[in-house]
Amino acid sequence: MISGRRVAVFPTQVCWQSLAPGWTKLNVNGAVDPLNGAAAAGGVLRSTNGSWLAGFAHNLGICSVTNAELWGLLDGLQIAWSLGINKVEVESDNMSVIQWLNNHNQESTDNALICSIRELMSRCWQVKLHHVFREGNATADAMAQIRPEVSLGMVVFQQPPEVIVPTLNDNRMGVSRTRHINSIISSS
């Protein structure tokens, strides 16, 4: 208990959420193997009803998880732009990255990835960035795990790789996963 307040843990159900007609969803994820530091990014572009448009896996070599997440955003936005998508809703489970990119008042940064992402976002299209819990980002997480199967660089998938089909189907059917959320409760 902290100053008359206590923390309670509430289970909640989280699943991939479809979006408004006319929008495309881009889920991205960055991952770093704690054993060897190997980093990867992955993501998937889906239509309003969750149908596969494209996916990618990028073996990054060695970098931080933050940079891996930024690479995922950059790669995914570049693919969306190249496909002529004009309304994209981006979801990432890295809240710091989403807050950083959504903070329009932040001074310019010397991080080339952030500068490249902001340049892409400033083009003539609509881009929304949202945080999503890891449980709602499972397909992008699965795409980032493909890393060991590709050499350094990025692979774009026109069809979903077999390894992620079960997760993709769960998303489309609205299968949820339990997440335990901490909440501060005032004591009386």
SEDOVO-442342 format. One record per residue: residue number from 1; residue in one letter; z, y, x of N, C-alpha, C in turn. Coordinates in steps of 0.02 Angstrom, whole numbers, plus 50000, padded with zeros to 5 digits. Each point is the difference from the previous one (the first is absolute). Layout:
+-----+---------+-------+-------+-------+-------+-------+-------+-------+-------+-------+
| num | residuo |   n.w |   n.v |   n.u |  ca.w |  ca.v |  ca.u |   c.w |   c.v |   c.u |
+-----+---------+-------+-------+-------+-------+-------+-------+-------+-------+-------+
| NUM |       a |     Z |     Y |     X |     Z |     Y |     X |     Z |     Y |     X |
...
+-----+---------+-------+-------+-------+-------+-------+-------+-------+-------+-------+
This chain:
+-----+---------+-------+-------+-------+-------+-------+-------+-------+-------+-------+
| num | residuo |   n.w |   n.v |   n.u |  ca.w |  ca.v |  ca.u |   c.w |   c.v |   c.u |
+-----+---------+-------+-------+-------+-------+-------+-------+-------+-------+-------+
|   1 |       m | 50000 | 49941 | 50042 | 50000 | 50059 | 49958 | 50000 | 50062 | 50044 |
|   2 |       i | 49959 | 50049 | 49983 | 49994 | 50062 | 50037 | 50014 | 50058 | 49953 |
|   3 |       s | 50054 | 50038 | 50013 | 50017 | 50060 | 49962 | 49994 | 49989 | 49924 |
|   4 |       g | 50033 | 49950 | 49974 | 49999 | 49989 | 49928 | 49935 | 49970 | 49974 |
|   5 |       r | 49958 | 49977 | 50045 | 49937 | 49969 | 49979 | 49997 | 49930 | 50030 |
|   6 |       r | 49964 | 49957 | 49967 | 49990 | 49933 | 50027 | 49927 | 49982 | 49996 |
|   7 |       v | 49981 | 49952 | 50041 | 49931 | 49977 | 50000 | 49996 | 49935 | 49960 |
|   8 |       a | 49954 | 50000 | 49953 | 49988 | 49940 | 49960 | 49929 | 49976 | 50015 |
|   9 |       v | 49991 | 49935 | 49997 | 49934 | 49971 | 50012 | 49973 | 49973 | 49934 |
|  10 |       f | 49941 | 50023 | 49982 | 49968 | 49980 | 49938 | 49935 | 49963 | 50015 |
|  11 |       p | 49992 | 49941 | 49971 | 49935 | 49966 | 50007 | 49949 | 50032 | 49954 |
|  12 |       t | 49939 | 50008 | 50024 | 49946 | 50026 | 49959 | 49937 | 49960 | 50015 |
|  13 |       q | 49956 | 49998 | 49953 | 49937 | 49963 | 50008 | 49946 | 50049 | 50023 |
|  14 |       v | 49963 | 49981 | 50052 | 49948 | 50041 | 50029 | 49935 | 49960 | 50001 |
|  15 |       c | 49945 | 50032 | 49980 | 49935 | 49967 | 50004 | 49947 | 50053 | 50014 |
|  16 |       w | 49941 | 49976 | 50018 | 49943 | 50044 | 50012 | 49983 | 50033 | 49933 |
|  17 |       q | 49987 | 50065 | 50002 | 49986 | 50038 | 49940 | 49926 | 50020 | 49998 |
|  18 |       s | 49969 | 49987 | 49942 | 49931 | 50023 | 49991 | 50001 | 50076 | 49993 |
|  19 |       l | 49942 | 50030 | 49995 | 49997 | 50073 | 49999 | 49952 | 50025 | 49947 |
|  20 |       a | 49997 | 50066 | 49994 | 49959 | 50031 | 49948 | 49925 | 49987 | 50012 |
|  21 |       p | 49961 | 49996 | 49946 | 49928 | 49990 | 50008 | 49969 | 50053 | 50046 |
|  22 |       g | 49952 | 49979 | 50040 | 49966 | 50046 | 50045 | 50030 | 50004 | 50069 |
|  23 |       w | 50059 | 49971 | 50008 | 50034 | 50002 | 50065 | 49993 | 49932 | 50034 |
|  24 |       t | 50004 | 50002 | 50066 | 50001 | 49941 | 50042 | 50067 | 49999 | 50037 |
|  25 |       k | 50030 | 49942 | 50005 | 50063 | 49995 | 50036 | 49989 | 49971 | 50069 |
|  26 |       l | 50032 | 50032 | 50049 | 50000 | 49978 | 50069 | 50072 | 49984 | 50019 |
|  27 |       n | 50016 | 49936 | 50010 | 50065 | 49980 | 50025 | 49993 | 49987 | 50074 |
|  28 |       v | 50045 | 50028 | 50041 | 49996 | 49991 | 50073 | 50068 | 49978 | 50027 |
|  29 |       n | 49997 | 49969 | 50058 | 50062 | 49979 | 50033 | 49988 | 49997 | 50075 |
|  30 |       g | 50052 | 50017 | 50037 | 50000 | 49992 | 50072 | 50055 | 49951 | 50018 |
|  31 |       a | 49989 | 49960 | 50051 | 50049 | 49950 | 50019 | 50002 | 49992 | 50075 |
|  32 |       v | 50060 | 49986 | 50026 | 50009 | 49987 | 50071 | 50040 | 49936 | 50008 |
|  33 |       d | 49975 | 49954 | 50039 | 50035 | 49937 | 50013 | 50060 | 50015 | 50046 |
|  34 |       p | 50062 | 49986 | 49978 | 50058 | 50017 | 50041 | 50005 | 49958 | 50064 |
|  35 |       l | 49966 | 49944 | 50003 | 50003 | 49957 | 50059 | 49956 | 50024 | 50057 |
|  36 |       n | 49940 | 50024 | 49984 | 49954 | 50020 | 50054 | 49974 | 50072 | 49993 |
|  37 |       g | 50019 | 50036 | 49948 | 49979 | 50069 | 49991 | 49929 | 50009 | 49976 |
|  38 |       a | 49966 | 49945 | 49984 | 49930 | 50005 | 49976 | 50000 | 50034 | 49932 |
|  39 |       a | 49957 | 50050 | 49994 | 49997 | 50041 | 49939 | 49935 | 49988 | 49963 |
|  40 |       a | 50003 | 50009 | 49934 | 49941 | 49992 | 49958 | 50007 | 50045 | 49939 |
|  41 |       a | 49944 | 50015 | 49971 | 49998 | 50036 | 49936 | 49954 | 49960 | 49954 |
|  42 |       g | 50014 | 50006 | 49936 | 49958 | 49966 | 49951 | 50001 | 50038 | 49935 |
|  43 |       g | 49951 | 49987 | 49959 | 49999 | 50033 | 49936 | 49948 | 49971 | 49954 |
|  44 |       v | 50003 | 50023 | 49939 | 49954 | 49976 | 49949 | 49984 | 50056 | 49951 |
|  45 |       l | 49936 | 50006 | 49982 | 49977 | 50047 | 49950 | 49985 | 49960 | 49937 |
|  46 |       r | 50028 | 50024 | 49943 | 49991 | 49966 | 49936 | 49982 | 50049 | 49946 |
|  47 |       s | 49963 | 49975 | 49952 | 49981 | 50040 | 49942 | 50060 | 50008 | 49953 |
|  48 |       t | 49989 | 50037 | 49946 | 50052 | 50013 | 49951 | 50035 | 49936 | 49976 |
|  49 |       n | 49961 | 49947 | 49989 | 50030 | 49938 | 49973 | 50022 | 49952 | 50055 |
|  50 |       g | 49997 | 50020 | 50062 | 50023 | 49959 | 50055 | 49947 | 49958 | 50034 |
|  51 |       s | 49937 | 50008 | 49980 | 49946 | 49962 | 50031 | 49989 | 50023 | 50072 |
|  52 |       w | 49986 | 49952 | 50043 | 49989 | 50012 | 50072 | 49937 | 50043 | 50011 |
|  53 |       l | 50006 | 50053 | 50039 | 49943 | 50040 | 50021 | 49986 | 49989 | 50074 |
|  54 |       a | 50052 | 50001 | 50040 | 49995 | 49989 | 50073 | 50070 | 49992 | 50028 |
|  55 |       g | 50004 | 49969 | 50057 | 50063 | 49993 | 50035 | 49987 | 50005 | 50074 |
|  56 |       f | 50054 | 50008 | 50038 | 49991 | 50004 | 50073 | 50062 | 49975 | 50035 |
|  57 |       a | 49990 | 49977 | 50061 | 50054 | 49981 | 50045 | 49982 | 50029 | 50068 |
|  58 |       h | 50048 | 50034 | 50031 | 49987 | 50034 | 50063 | 50052 | 49978 | 50051 |
|  59 |       n | 49979 | 49965 | 50052 | 50043 | 49981 | 50055 | 50004 | 50059 | 50047 |
|  60 |       l | 50059 | 50030 | 50006 | 50009 | 50063 | 50037 | 50024 | 49991 | 50072 |
|  61 |       g | 50018 | 49940 | 50019 | 50031 | 49992 | 50066 | 50073 | 50016 | 49995 |
|  62 |       i | 50024 | 50045 | 50043 | 50071 | 50019 | 50000 | 50007 | 50073 | 49978 |
|  63 |       c | 50039 | 50011 | 49948 | 50017 | 50068 | 49978 | 50061 | 49996 | 49954 |
|  64 |       s | 50026 | 50057 | 49980 | 50058 | 50003 | 49956 | 49980 | 49982 | 49929 |
|  65 |       v | 50050 | 49982 | 49960 | 49986 | 49984 | 49929 | 49975 | 50062 | 49964 |
|  66 |       t | 50024 | 50059 | 50019 | 49977 | 50062 | 49968 | 49925 | 50010 | 50014 |
|  67 |       n | 49981 | 49992 | 50063 | 49929 | 50008 | 50016 | 49958 | 49945 | 49968 |
|  68 |       a | 50026 | 49940 | 49994 | 49964 | 49947 | 49965 | 49988 | 50019 | 49927 |
|  69 |       e | 50050 | 50029 | 49968 | 49993 | 50022 | 49931 | 49948 | 50056 | 49994 |
|  70 |       l | 50003 | 50047 | 50048 | 49951 | 50055 | 50000 | 49929 | 49973 | 50011 |
|  71 |       w | 49992 | 49951 | 50044 | 49934 | 49969 | 50009 | 49976 | 49969 | 49935 |
|  72 |       g | 50046 | 49967 | 49964 | 49981 | 49971 | 49936 | 49975 | 50052 | 49951 |
|  73 |       l | 50035 | 50057 | 49996 | 49979 | 50054 | 49957 | 49932 | 50027 | 50020 |
|  74 |       l | 49991 | 50013 | 50065 | 49937 | 50027 | 50025 | 49943 | 49951 | 49987 |
|  75 |       d | 50009 | 49937 | 50017 | 49948 | 49950 | 49989 | 49982 | 49995 | 49927 |
|  76 |       g | 50050 | 49995 | 49957 | 49988 | 49993 | 49928 | 49964 | 50060 | 49971 |
|  77 |       l | 50021 | 50059 | 50019 | 49967 | 50061 | 49975 | 49928 | 50004 | 50025 |
|  78 |       q | 49988 | 49981 | 50063 | 49931 | 50001 | 50025 | 49956 | 49951 | 49962 |
|  79 |       i | 50026 | 49942 | 49984 | 49962 | 49951 | 49962 | 49986 | 50026 | 49930 |
|  80 |       a | 50051 | 50028 | 49967 | 49992 | 50028 | 49933 | 49947 | 50054 | 50000 |
|  81 |       w | 50002 | 50045 | 50050 | 49951 | 50054 | 50005 | 49930 | 49972 | 50009 |
|  82 |       s | 49994 | 49950 | 50043 | 49933 | 49971 | 50014 | 49972 | 49964 | 49938 |
|  83 |       l | 50043 | 49977 | 49956 | 49978 | 49967 | 49938 | 49984 | 50051 | 49944 |
|  84 |       g | 50010 | 50064 | 50014 | 49985 | 50052 | 49951 | 50053 | 50006 | 49945 |
|  85 |       i | 50059 | 49976 | 50013 | 50055 | 50005 | 49951 | 50023 | 50072 | 50000 |
|  86 |       n | 50008 | 50030 | 49940 | 50020 | 50070 | 49997 | 50070 | 50013 | 49973 |
|  87 |       k | 50034 | 49947 | 49977 | 50069 | 50006 | 49979 | 50038 | 49939 | 50025 |
|  88 |       v | 50045 | 50011 | 50048 | 50037 | 49944 | 50029 | 50075 | 50014 | 50000 |
|  89 |       e | 50036 | 49951 | 49975 | 50073 | 50003 | 50000 | 50024 | 49952 | 50054 |
|  90 |       v | 50033 | 50027 | 50051 | 50023 | 49961 | 50057 | 50073 | 49983 | 49991 |
|  91 |       e | 50017 | 49936 | 50012 | 50069 | 49978 | 49998 | 50018 | 49968 | 50067 |
|  92 |       s | 50059 | 50018 | 50024 | 50027 | 49973 | 50062 | 50074 | 49988 | 49990 |
|  93 |       d | 50027 | 49950 | 50034 | 50072 | 49988 | 49994 | 50039 | 50036 | 50056 |
|  94 |       n | 49967 | 50042 | 50038 | 50033 | 50039 | 50053 | 50012 | 50070 | 49973 |
|  95 |       m | 50061 | 50011 | 49974 | 50016 | 50064 | 49968 | 49994 | 50059 | 50048 |
|  96 |       s | 50020 | 49991 | 50062 | 49996 | 50055 | 50049 | 49928 | 50024 | 50009 |
|  97 |       v | 49953 | 49954 | 50005 | 49930 | 50019 | 50009 | 49975 | 50037 | 49939 |
|  98 |       i | 50016 | 49975 | 49941 | 49977 | 50033 | 49938 | 50029 | 50070 | 49995 |
|  99 |       q | 50065 | 50007 | 50013 | 50031 | 50067 | 49998 | 49970 | 50046 | 50052 |
| 100 |       w | 49988 | 49975 | 50058 | 49971 | 50040 | 50054 | 49931 | 50027 | 49980 |
| 101 |       l | 49958 | 49957 | 49971 | 49933 | 50021 | 49981 | 50000 | 50043 | 49937 |
| 102 |       n | 50048 | 49990 | 49956 | 50003 | 50041 | 49939 | 50031 | 50068 | 50012 |
| 103 |       n | 50033 | 50010 | 50058 | 50032 | 50063 | 50016 | 49947 | 50049 | 50025 |
| 104 |       h | 49971 | 50038 | 49954 | 49946 | 50046 | 50018 | 50024 | 50061 | 50039 |
| 105 |       n | 50065 | 50013 | 49998 | 50027 | 50058 | 50036 | 50017 | 49984 | 50073 |
| 106 |       q | 49996 | 49936 | 50017 | 50017 | 49979 | 50068 | 49952 | 50032 | 50050 |
| 107 |       e | 50028 | 50022 | 50056 | 49957 | 50029 | 50052 | 49950 | 49947 | 50024 |
| 108 |       s | 49944 | 50024 | 50025 | 49951 | 49953 | 50025 | 50031 | 49957 | 50055 |
| 109 |       t | 49976 | 49940 | 50005 | 50028 | 49953 | 50047 | 49951 | 49983 | 50055 |
| 110 |       d | 50025 | 49974 | 50054 | 49955 | 49979 | 50053 | 49983 | 49926 | 49994 |
| 111 |       n | 50022 | 49968 | 49946 | 49984 | 49930 | 49988 | 49928 | 49996 | 49974 |
| 112 |       a | 49956 | 49972 | 50040 | 49929 | 49998 | 49982 | 49988 | 49960 | 49936 |
| 113 |       l | 50039 | 49948 | 49988 | 49992 | 49961 | 49939 | 50014 | 50042 | 49938 |
| 114 |       i | 50054 | 50038 | 50002 | 50017 | 50042 | 49943 | 49947 | 50054 | 49989 |
| 115 |       c | 49977 | 50030 | 50054 | 49947 | 50050 | 49995 | 49937 | 49970 | 49969 |
| 116 |       s | 49982 | 49940 | 50020 | 49941 | 49967 | 49973 | 50008 | 49983 | 49926 |
| 117 |       i | 50060 | 49977 | 49982 | 50013 | 49984 | 49929 | 49997 | 50063 | 49958 |
| 118 |       r | 50031 | 50053 | 50024 | 49999 | 50063 | 49961 | 49929 | 50027 | 49994 |
| 119 |       e | 49960 | 49993 | 50052 | 49930 | 50022 | 49996 | 49963 | 49961 | 49947 |
| 120 |       l | 50009 | 49934 | 49999 | 49968 | 49958 | 49949 | 50023 | 50020 | 49930 |
| 121 |       m | 50065 | 50012 | 49992 | 50027 | 50018 | 49935 | 49975 | 50067 | 49975 |
| 122 |       s | 49980 | 50044 | 50046 | 49978 | 50067 | 49981 | 49927 | 50002 | 49977 |
| 123 |       r | 49965 | 49945 | 50005 | 49930 | 49997 | 49979 | 49995 | 50007 | 49924 |
| 124 |       c | 49940 | 50001 | 49976 | 49987 | 50011 | 49929 | 50011 | 49936 | 49960 |
| 125 |       w | 50063 | 49982 | 49990 | 50020 | 49943 | 49959 | 50073 | 50008 | 49984 |
| 126 |       q | 50026 | 49958 | 49956 | 50070 | 50003 | 49981 | 50037 | 49941 | 50031 |
| 127 |       v | 50053 | 50017 | 50037 | 50041 | 49949 | 50032 | 50073 | 50013 | 49982 |
| 128 |       k | 50033 | 49949 | 49974 | 50072 | 50003 | 49985 | 50035 | 49949 | 50045 |
| 129 |       l | 50057 | 50019 | 50028 | 50039 | 49956 | 50042 | 50067 | 49985 | 49966 |
| 130 |       h | 50018 | 49936 | 49995 | 50062 | 49980 | 49967 | 50036 | 49947 | 50041 |
| 131 |       h | 50066 | 50003 | 49997 | 50040 | 49946 | 50029 | 50005 | 49945 | 49948 |
| 132 |       v | 49999 | 49938 | 50023 | 50009 | 49942 | 49957 | 50047 | 49953 | 50037 |
| 133 |       f | 50042 | 49965 | 49963 | 50043 | 49951 | 50032 | 49958 | 49944 | 50030 |
| 134 |       r | 50026 | 49970 | 50052 | 49965 | 49945 | 50035 | 49977 | 49946 | 49951 |
| 135 |       e | 50041 | 49985 | 49950 | 49983 | 49948 | 49952 | 49938 | 50017 | 49959 |
| 136 |       g | 49983 | 50063 | 49993 | 49940 | 50021 | 49965 | 49940 | 50010 | 50045 |
| 137 |       n | 50009 | 49984 | 50064 | 49948 | 50011 | 50050 | 49983 | 49934 | 50036 |
| 138 |       a | 50012 | 49945 | 49967 | 49994 | 49934 | 50032 | 49930 | 49983 | 50025 |
| 139 |       t | 49949 | 50022 | 49964 | 49932 | 49983 | 50022 | 49982 | 50036 | 50064 |
| 140 |       a | 50019 | 50064 | 50006 | 49988 | 50037 | 50062 | 50040 | 49969 | 50058 |
| 141 |       d | 50061 | 49978 | 49986 | 50040 | 49967 | 50050 | 49965 | 49936 | 50024 |
| 142 |       a | 49973 | 49962 | 49953 | 49964 | 49938 | 50018 | 49939 | 50016 | 50042 |
| 143 |       m | 49965 | 50055 | 49985 | 49941 | 50019 | 50040 | 50021 | 50018 | 50071 |
| 144 |       a | 50057 | 50034 | 50009 | 50023 | 50018 | 50067 | 50020 | 49938 | 50040 |
| 145 |       q | 50020 | 49947 | 49966 | 50019 | 49938 | 50034 | 49940 | 49960 | 50025 |
| 146 |       i | 49940 | 50019 | 49981 | 49940 | 49965 | 50023 | 49988 | 50014 | 50075 |
| 147 |       r | 50034 | 50049 | 50026 | 49992 | 50023 | 50070 | 49989 | 49945 | 50051 |
| 148 |       p | 50038 | 49946 | 50001 | 49990 | 49951 | 50053 | 49931 | 49966 | 49998 |
| 149 |       e | 49967 | 50003 | 49943 | 49936 | 49967 | 49993 | 49941 | 50043 | 50020 |
| 150 |       v | 50011 | 50064 | 50015 | 49945 | 50043 | 50022 | 50016 | 50028 | 50069 |
| 151 |       s | 49948 | 50013 | 50039 | 50010 | 50031 | 50065 | 50016 | 50073 | 49990 |
| 152 |       l | 50013 | 50036 | 50054 | 50014 | 50072 | 49994 | 49943 | 50033 | 49961 |
| 153 |       g | 50019 | 50045 | 49956 | 49952 | 50034 | 49958 | 50009 | 49982 | 49927 |
| 154 |       m | 49955 | 50025 | 49959 | 50006 | 49993 | 49928 | 49946 | 49955 | 49971 |
| 155 |       v | 50020 | 49962 | 49950 | 49954 | 49959 | 49961 | 50004 | 50024 | 49928 |
| 156 |       v | 49943 | 50014 | 49969 | 49997 | 50019 | 49929 | 49977 | 49939 | 49961 |
| 157 |       f | 50036 | 49986 | 49946 | 49986 | 49942 | 49958 | 49969 | 50023 | 49934 |
| 158 |       q | 49939 | 49976 | 49986 | 49968 | 50016 | 49936 | 50028 | 49955 | 49944 |
| 159 |       q | 50025 | 49942 | 50019 | 50032 | 49953 | 49954 | 50071 | 49987 | 50026 |
| 160 |       p | 50046 | 49986 | 49955 | 50069 | 49988 | 50024 | 50004 | 49937 | 50042 |
| 161 |       p | 50034 | 50004 | 50057 | 50012 | 49940 | 50040 | 50042 | 49950 | 49960 |
| 162 |       e | 49986 | 49936 | 50008 | 50035 | 49948 | 49962 | 50076 | 50006 | 50004 |
| 163 |       v | 50026 | 50019 | 50058 | 50072 | 50002 | 50010 | 50035 | 50051 | 49954 |
| 164 |       i | 49964 | 50051 | 49976 | 50033 | 50050 | 49958 | 49983 | 49992 | 49926 |
| 165 |       v | 49957 | 49953 | 49982 | 49980 | 49992 | 49930 | 50060 | 49988 | 49954 |
| 166 |       p | 50049 | 49957 | 50018 | 50058 | 49991 | 49955 | 50038 | 50066 | 49986 |
| 167 |       t | 50011 | 50040 | 50052 | 50035 | 50064 | 49992 | 49958 | 50047 | 49958 |
| 168 |       l | 49936 | 50002 | 50012 | 49955 | 50043 | 49962 | 50001 | 49981 | 49925 |
| 169 |       n | 49998 | 49935 | 49986 | 50004 | 49977 | 49931 | 50066 | 50017 | 49968 |
| 170 |       d | 50055 | 49992 | 50037 | 50066 | 50019 | 49974 | 50000 | 50074 | 49981 |
| 171 |       n | 49971 | 50042 | 50042 | 49996 | 50072 | 49985 | 49963 | 50013 | 49935 |
| 172 |       r | 49943 | 49969 | 49993 | 49959 | 50011 | 49940 | 50034 | 49976 | 49936 |
| 173 |       m | 50042 | 49947 | 50006 | 50035 | 49973 | 49942 | 50067 | 50035 | 49987 |
| 174 |       g | 50019 | 50047 | 50044 | 50062 | 50037 | 49990 | 50062 | 49962 | 50019 |
| 175 |       v | 49993 | 49949 | 50043 | 50058 | 49962 | 50023 | 50046 | 50047 | 50040 |
| 176 |       s | 50063 | 50001 | 49982 | 50047 | 50045 | 50034 | 50045 | 49963 | 50049 |
| 177 |       r | 50029 | 50038 | 50045 | 50048 | 49974 | 50048 | 50063 | 50042 | 49993 |
| 178 |       t | 50056 | 49969 | 50013 | 50064 | 50034 | 49994 | 50015 | 50041 | 50062 |
| 179 |       r | 50021 | 50062 | 49989 | 50022 | 50043 | 50055 | 50070 | 50025 | 49981 |
| 180 |       h | 50045 | 50000 | 50048 | 50068 | 50025 | 49989 | 50003 | 50072 | 50024 |
| 181 |       i | 50015 | 50045 | 49954 | 50001 | 50072 | 50014 | 50072 | 50025 | 50001 |
| 182 |       n | 50018 | 50036 | 50053 | 50066 | 50030 | 50004 | 50001 | 50064 | 49960 |
| 183 |       s | 50055 | 50011 | 49965 | 50008 | 50061 | 49962 | 50072 | 50025 | 50008 |
| 184 |       i | 50008 | 50065 | 50010 | 50067 | 50029 | 50006 | 50025 | 50017 | 49931 |
| 185 |       i | 50060 | 49976 | 49985 | 50031 | 50012 | 49934 | 50063 | 50041 | 50010 |
| 186 |       s | 50007 | 50052 | 49959 | 50061 | 50041 | 50003 | 50057 | 49962 | 49968 |
| 187 |       s | 50058 | 50003 | 50031 | 50060 | 49968 | 49972 | 50039 | 50052 | 49961 |
| 188 |       s | 50027 | 49980 | 49944 | 50039 | 50047 | 49959 | 50074 | 49991 | 50012 |
+-----+---------+-------+-------+-------+-------+-------+-------+-------+-------+-------+
